[in-house]
Amino acid sequence: MGIGSLLMGRMIDESEAAGIWTLQSSVFCDNTASIKLQEKHGFRILGKRERIAFDERIGKWRDTYYMERRSRSVGQ
């Protein structure tokens, strides 16, 4: 339905209206849907954080990607 994309677009619009020029996120490396959504909206992977989140459901440490989006209009 595209609700994720609608919400992401709204968050970006609202953040830029408030003068925020950088958005940051942390996402599990295997969450390809979220990574693709964020990349579609201008986020890029800046790095990988190893063993940063312990997942009690599966009993192991998980890695995350650190992602960032910089505004093309705010802060120029």
N, CA, C and O atoms as a DFTB+ gen file, in Angstrom:
304 C
 N C O
     1  1       0.809      -1.205       0.000
     2  2       0.000       0.000       0.000
     3  2       0.847       1.262       0.000
     4  3       0.348       2.332      -0.349
     5  1       2.105       1.165       0.380
     6  2       2.971       2.328       0.362
     7  2       2.884       3.201       1.597
     8  3       3.337       4.346       1.574
     9  1       2.309       2.683       2.683
    10  2       2.159       3.496       3.891
    11  2       3.515       3.876       4.482
    12  3       3.679       4.981       4.999
    13  1       4.488       2.961       4.408
    14  2       5.821       3.270       4.925
    15  2       6.438       4.445       4.190
    16  3       7.043       5.325       4.802
    17  1       6.283       4.453       2.884
    18  2       6.823       5.542       2.075
    19  2       6.105       6.858       2.359
    20  3       6.731       7.916       2.406
    21  1       4.782       6.786       2.549
    22  2       4.029       7.997       2.898
    23  2       4.481       8.561       4.238
    24  3       4.682       9.768       4.373
    25  1       4.642       7.687       5.227
    26  2       5.079       8.131       6.544
    27  2       6.502       8.685       6.512
    28  3       6.790       9.697       7.152
    29  1       7.389       8.027       5.772
    30  2       8.768       8.500       5.666
    31  2       8.802       9.872       5.008
    32  3       9.512      10.768       5.465
    33  1       8.036      10.034       3.939
    34  2       7.981      11.332       3.266
    35  2       7.473      12.426       4.180
    36  3       7.996      13.540       4.178
    37  1       6.463      12.111       4.956
    38  2       5.905      13.093       5.897
    39  2       6.926      13.460       6.968
    40  3       7.062      14.631       7.321
    41  1       7.643      12.465       7.484
    42  2       8.663      12.737       8.497
    43  2       9.755      13.649       7.932
    44  3      10.210      14.574       8.604
    45  1      10.165      13.382       6.709
    46  2      11.198      14.204       6.074
    47  2      10.692      15.625       5.878
    48  3      11.394      16.584       6.198
    49  1       9.476      15.767       5.351
    50  2       8.897      17.102       5.147
    51  2       8.803      17.873       6.461
    52  3       9.176      19.045       6.523
    53  1       8.309      17.222       7.503
    54  2       8.162      17.886       8.799
    55  2       9.515      18.256       9.400
    56  3       9.661      19.329       9.985
    57  1      10.496      17.381       9.262
    58  2      11.817      17.680       9.824
    59  2      12.453      18.864       9.105
    60  3      13.071      19.719       9.739
    61  1      12.306      18.914       7.792
    62  2      12.878      20.035       7.047
    63  2      12.142      21.339       7.353
    64  3      12.763      22.400       7.424
    65  1      10.830      21.264       7.534
    66  2      10.065      22.461       7.909
    67  2      10.511      22.997       9.267
    68  3      10.419      24.195       9.536
    69  1      10.994      22.093      10.116
    70  2      11.477      22.491      11.449
    71  2      12.961      22.892      11.430
    72  3      13.521      23.239      12.470
    73  1      13.591      22.846      10.259
    74  2      14.987      23.251      10.146
    75  2      15.991      22.160      10.465
    76  3      17.175      22.443      10.648
    77  1      15.536      20.918      10.535
    78  2      16.435      19.796      10.824
    79  2      17.064      19.333       9.517
    80  3      16.356      19.028       8.558
    81  1      18.387      19.281       9.478
    82  2      19.061      18.944       8.222
    83  2      19.630      17.535       8.185
    84  3      20.043      17.074       7.121
    85  1      19.663      16.840       9.315
    86  2      20.194      15.478       9.333
    87  2      19.242      14.561      10.100
    88  3      18.831      14.871      11.218
    89  1      18.899      13.432       9.487
    90  2      18.133      12.375      10.143
    91  2      19.033      11.154      10.236
    92  3      19.765      10.846       9.295
    93  1      18.984      10.465      11.353
    94  2      19.819       9.285      11.565
    95  2      18.946       8.112      11.975
    96  3      17.898       8.287      12.597
    97  1      19.391       6.923      11.621
    98  2      18.666       5.722      12.037
    99  2      19.639       4.581      12.264
   100  3      20.789       4.612      11.826
   101  1      19.141       3.581      12.959
   102  2      19.875       2.344      13.169
   103  2      18.913       1.218      12.815
   104  3      17.787       1.183      13.311
   105  1      19.351       0.297      11.958
   106  2      18.464      -0.755      11.478
   107  2      19.231      -2.079      11.464
   108  3      20.417      -2.118      11.136
   109  1      18.533      -3.167      11.827
   110  2      19.173      -4.476      11.758
   111  2      19.616      -4.748      10.321
   112  3      18.890      -4.453       9.371
   113  1      20.797      -5.304      10.175
   114  2      21.393      -5.520       8.852
   115  2      20.550      -6.425       7.951
   116  3      20.621      -6.321       6.726
   117  1      19.758      -7.305       8.550
   118  2      18.949      -8.212       7.737
   119  2      17.541      -7.674       7.456
   120  3      16.721      -8.379       6.867
   121  1      17.256      -6.452       7.862
   122  2      15.949      -5.838       7.624
   123  2      15.965      -5.128       6.269
   124  3      15.962      -3.900       6.193
   125  1      15.982      -5.923       5.217
   126  2      16.146      -5.369       3.865
   127  2      15.009      -4.444       3.456
   128  3      15.239      -3.481       2.725
   129  1      13.796      -4.710       3.905
   130  2      12.670      -3.844       3.538
   131  2      12.870      -2.427       4.078
   132  3      12.650      -1.450       3.362
   133  1      13.287      -2.318       5.339
   134  2      13.516      -1.007       5.941
   135  2      14.710      -0.304       5.292
   136  3      14.674       0.905       5.063
   137  1      15.744      -1.051       5.004
   138  2      16.928      -0.473       4.355
   139  2      16.550       0.084       2.980
   140  3      16.933       1.203       2.637
   141  1      15.807      -0.687       2.199
   142  2      15.376      -0.227       0.869
   143  2      14.486       1.009       0.963
   144  3      14.626       1.937       0.167
   145  1      13.573       1.024       1.934
   146  2      12.699       2.182       2.117
   147  2      13.518       3.424       2.435
   148  3      13.302       4.488       1.855
   149  1      14.453       3.282       3.355
   150  2      15.262       4.432       3.733
   151  2      16.136       4.902       2.572
   152  3      16.267       6.105       2.347
   153  1      16.727       3.982       1.845
   154  2      17.549       4.364       0.695
   155  2      16.709       5.076      -0.364
   156  3      17.177       6.018      -1.004
   157  1      15.472       4.624      -0.543
   158  2      14.556       5.265      -1.501
   159  2      14.339       6.730      -1.144
   160  3      14.096       7.557      -2.022
   161  1      14.426       7.049       0.140
   162  2      14.189       8.415       0.613
   163  2      15.478       9.169       0.934
   164  3      15.456      10.168       1.654
   165  1      16.584       8.695       0.406
   166  2      17.822       9.454       0.504
   167  2      18.750       9.100       1.645
   168  3      19.775       9.758       1.823
   169  1      18.424       8.083       2.424
   170  2      19.335       7.641       3.475
   171  2      20.469       6.830       2.848
   172  3      20.299       6.213       1.796
   173  1      21.614       6.841       3.504
   174  2      22.731       6.005       3.069
   175  2      23.348       5.337       4.285
   176  3      23.288       5.852       5.401
   177  1      23.939       4.187       4.041
   178  2      24.603       3.449       5.110
   179  2      25.965       4.085       5.355
   180  3      26.775       4.215       4.437
   181  1      26.208       4.480       6.602
   182  2      27.489       5.078       6.963
   183  2      28.422       4.082       7.627
   184  3      29.642       4.234       7.578
   185  1      27.847       3.067       8.245
   186  2      28.698       2.097       8.917
   187  2      27.886       0.961       9.506
   188  3      26.655       0.968       9.512
   189  1      28.621      -0.004       9.995
   190  2      28.018      -1.183      10.605
   191  2      28.463      -1.249      12.059
   192  3      29.653      -1.147      12.360
   193  1      27.496      -1.421      12.956
   194  2      27.792      -1.579      14.376
   195  2      27.614      -3.049      14.710
   196  3      26.512      -3.590      14.617
   197  1      28.702      -3.688      15.098
   198  2      28.684      -5.129      15.348
   199  2      28.287      -5.434      16.783
   200  3      28.706      -4.763      17.726
   201  1      27.457      -6.477      16.919
   202  2      27.025      -6.973      18.232
   203  2      26.518      -5.835      19.117
   204  3      26.966      -5.681      20.254
   205  1      25.598      -5.051      18.602
   206  2      25.115      -3.885      19.331
   207  2      23.778      -4.127      20.024
   208  3      23.427      -3.414      20.965
   209  1      23.032      -5.128      19.564
   210  2      21.698      -5.370      20.128
   211  2      21.524      -6.856      20.416
   212  3      21.668      -7.689      19.521
   213  1      21.216      -7.184      21.661
   214  2      20.994      -8.579      22.011
   215  2      19.529      -8.927      21.791
   216  3      18.639      -8.273      22.334
   217  1      19.288      -9.945      21.002
   218  2      17.932     -10.395      20.682
   219  2      17.614     -11.610      21.547
   220  3      18.073     -12.718      21.271
   221  1      16.827     -11.392      22.590
   222  2      16.508     -12.467      23.522
   223  2      15.681     -13.576      22.878
   224  3      15.742     -14.724      23.318
   225  1      14.917     -13.252      21.851
   226  2      14.094     -14.266      21.187
   227  2      14.934     -15.367      20.562
   228  3      14.544     -16.535      20.566
   229  1      16.084     -14.993      20.028
   230  2      16.947     -15.981      19.369
   231  2      18.241     -16.235      20.124
   232  3      19.033     -17.094      19.738
   233  1      18.456     -15.485      21.201
   234  2      19.609     -15.708      22.058
   235  2      20.950     -15.356      21.446
   236  3      21.950     -16.020      21.718
   237  1      20.984     -14.306      20.611
   238  2      22.271     -13.901      20.052
   239  2      22.330     -12.394      19.830
   240  3      21.310     -11.706      19.775
   241  1      23.554     -11.911      19.707
   242  2      23.808     -10.507      19.425
   243  2      23.589     -10.245      17.946
   244  3      23.865     -11.097      17.101
   245  1      23.082      -9.042      17.644
   246  2      22.816      -8.685      16.249
   247  2      23.562      -7.423      15.873
   248  3      23.846      -6.572      16.716
   249  1      23.874      -7.319      14.592
   250  2      24.541      -6.148      14.041
   251  2      23.490      -5.173      13.494
   252  3      22.399      -5.576      13.091
   253  1      23.841      -3.896      13.489
   254  2      22.971      -2.891      12.885
   255  2      23.772      -2.025      11.924
   256  3      24.985      -1.869      12.060
   257  1      23.061      -1.466      10.949
   258  2      23.637      -0.438      10.084
   259  2      23.268       0.916      10.665
   260  3      22.151       1.121      11.140
   261  1      24.215       1.831      10.621
   262  2      23.983       3.222      10.987
   263  2      23.708       3.957       9.684
   264  3      24.543       3.959       8.780
   265  1      22.532       4.583       9.587
   266  2      22.134       5.244       8.348
   267  2      21.869       6.725       8.605
   268  3      21.544       7.133       9.720
   269  1      22.017       7.517       7.545
   270  2      21.853       8.965       7.674
   271  2      21.265       9.540       6.391
   272  3      21.521       9.062       5.286
   273  1      20.466      10.585       6.585
   274  2      19.945      11.361       5.445
   275  2      20.208      12.832       5.727
   276  3      19.864      13.349       6.790
   277  1      20.821      13.489       4.762
   278  2      21.054      14.927       4.879
   279  2      20.141      15.662       3.924
   280  3      19.977      15.264       2.771
   281  1      19.551      16.733       4.407
   282  2      18.623      17.518       3.603
   283  2      19.346      18.196       2.443
   284  3      20.498      18.612       2.565
   285  1      18.660      18.294       1.342
   286  2      19.208      19.012       0.192
   287  2      18.795      20.479       0.217
   288  3      19.279      21.273      -0.589
   289  1      17.889      20.849       1.155
   290  2      17.401      22.220       1.199
   291  2      17.730      22.945       2.503
   292  3      17.949      24.156       2.487
   293  1      17.767      22.246       3.613
   294  2      18.048      22.873       4.908
   295  2      19.552      22.867       5.149
   296  3      20.226      21.864       4.914
   297  1      20.069      23.995       5.620
   298  2      21.475      24.069       5.972
   299  2      22.413      24.299       4.800
   300  3      23.621      24.094       4.919
   301  1      21.876      24.713       3.695
   302  2      22.723      24.953       2.505
   303  2      23.288      26.344       2.478
   304  3      24.014      26.698       1.549
